[in-house]
Amino acid sequence: MHLVEQKKKVSKDDVIISLVRPYLKNIAHIDIEDNKLVASTAFYVCTPKKNTEFKLFV
């Protein structure tokens, strides 16, 4: 049996929010410029619009 972990691509200035036990308020701002970043599907990925001045919106 082969299990495949689902992943989502994340980019610089994204905000990720944990969907597992959200009452713990596990939130992170991605400030690393790397095109190989991925997050588990246990995180909601918030991506800002292209021309947004205030990129940190959470």
N, C-alpha and C positions, 0 to 999 in steps of 0.2 A: 504494500500500500504506500503510495507516494502522496504526501500532503504538500500543497503549494500555498505559501503564505501570500495573501493579497497585499499589494503595496500601491501607494499613490505618490506621484512625483510632487516634490515641493521645490520652491524657488526662493530666492532672496526676497525679503520683505513679506513673505507669507506668515500667517499666524496659524498655529495648530492648537486645537482644543481636544483634550481627551474625551472620548465618548464612554469610557469605562470609569465608573464612579465619578461623574462630573461634579459632584458636591465637593470634591477635593480641589477643584479649580486648577487643574493642571493645564496651564496655557504657556505656550512658548512662541517667541518671535524669531523667525529664521533670518539671521543677518550674515550668513555665509554665502559667498558667491561661488557656487559649485553646481554644475549641471547633472551631477550624479546623485543628488540627495533624494531619498525616498522616505516615506512614513508609512506606518502600518495603517490599515483601514480602520483601526480602533481610534484614529484621530480624524477630526473634521478639519479640512484645510480651507482657510479663508484667504483668498487671493485678492489684493487690492486692484482697483481699476487702473489702467495705464497712466492716466494724467491726474492722479490723486495727490494733493499736496501732503495730506496727513495720512501716511501709509500705515501707521499703527492705529488701527481703529477698534481694538478690543480693550 
